[in-house]
Amino acid sequence: MGLSEKRNRDVGIIEGLFIRKTLEDHAKTILEDTKRQMVGFTNRKWNKRGISVNDNTLVYSHISAFRFVDMKTVRAKSGYSIGSKKVRKGKIKKNFFPIHNTPIFSSKRFLIKRLSFGFTDEVKNSFEQLAKDSGLLNE
């Protein structure tokens, strides 16, 4: 193996460690944000959610009802918008709880910034040392 091939392999390992660590950090953040928003949800079915990180992929799994709890109703049948709070007598305005979109998309925005601009020389050196300590890189 030539010197350039070795350098490319080493950089790939270091970048992979950085990406994995960043995804794991954001996975914890997403679960904490979701849990904080779900204060009134006492049924056990709402706890069926999880996040896994494989290589450079973050997978968030949950029941499909999560998406529907987070949706706003656009219009009432009376024709008034929900923002005006005018709902026909006998109709109940649907409440929404930001347990899906808000944590996911706010974390996504910060994740993209961190992956794009967070791999500085200082971070690269710390992950290089971590890779050497764990035996992934040869001296």
Secondary structure, DSSP 8 states (H G I E B T S, - for coil): --HHHHHHHHHHHHHHHHHHHHHHHHHHHHHHHHHHH-TT--SGGGG-EEEEEETTEEEEEE-THHHHHH----B-TTS-BGGGT---TT--------SSHHHHHHHHHHHHHHHHH---HHHHHHHHHHHHHTTSS--
